[in-house]
Amino acid sequence: MKKIDLHDSLKIVVKIMKTIALDVETTGLPKKMKASINDSSNWPYVVQISWVVLNDNNVIEKICDYIIKAPIV
């Protein structure tokens, strides 16, 4: 059994920490804020989602941007 010092384990965790910043765009705001979640005509659709991944030095490692094509009803 290998003994691991807690201090060494924390160093490992810090080395793999990353930050993700998300941005979500929708078709607007809900028509009625208290409407049922089952009333799909009340709620906006997500049309775009983007994110950026930063390493522990706040250097950008990856940028992603996706357009979501909602079905036409």
ABEGO torsion letter per residue (X at the ends): XBBBBAAAAAAAAAAABBBBBBBBBBAEBBABAABBAABAAABBBBABBBBBBBBAAGBBABBBBBBBBBBBX
